[in-house]
Amino acid sequence: MRMNYRQLTDQQADDMQAMKAAGKMFYDLIEDIWERGAGNPRELALAKTKIEESVMWGTKAITSP
């Protein structure tokens, strides 16, 4: 658990935004497949969860002291 936040460098902020943008693009692709009724709903739900998790861990790695 983080009790304090730190200022990110411009490069770190850019990396974090790029990671979030890539995660959103992939998430949106899974969402489109879901809405078309293609694929297994349980597996698509897991894929969406794992995308969220990977962006979370990637962001944590970038912002860690």
Rosetta blueprint (number, residue, H / E / L):
1 M L
2 R L
3 M L
4 N L
5 Y L
6 R L
7 Q L
8 L L
9 T L
10 D H
11 Q H
12 Q H
13 A H
14 D H
15 D H
16 M H
17 Q H
18 A H
19 M H
20 K H
21 A H
22 A H
23 G H
24 K H
25 M H
26 F H
27 Y H
28 D H
29 L H
30 I H
31 E H
32 D H
33 I H
34 W H
35 E H
36 R L
37 G L
38 A L
39 G L
40 N L
41 P H
42 R H
43 E H
44 L H
45 A H
46 L H
47 A H
48 K H
49 T H
50 K H
51 I H
52 E H
53 E H
54 S H
55 V H
56 M H
57 W H
58 G H
59 T H
60 K H
61 A H
62 I H
63 T H
64 S L
65 P L
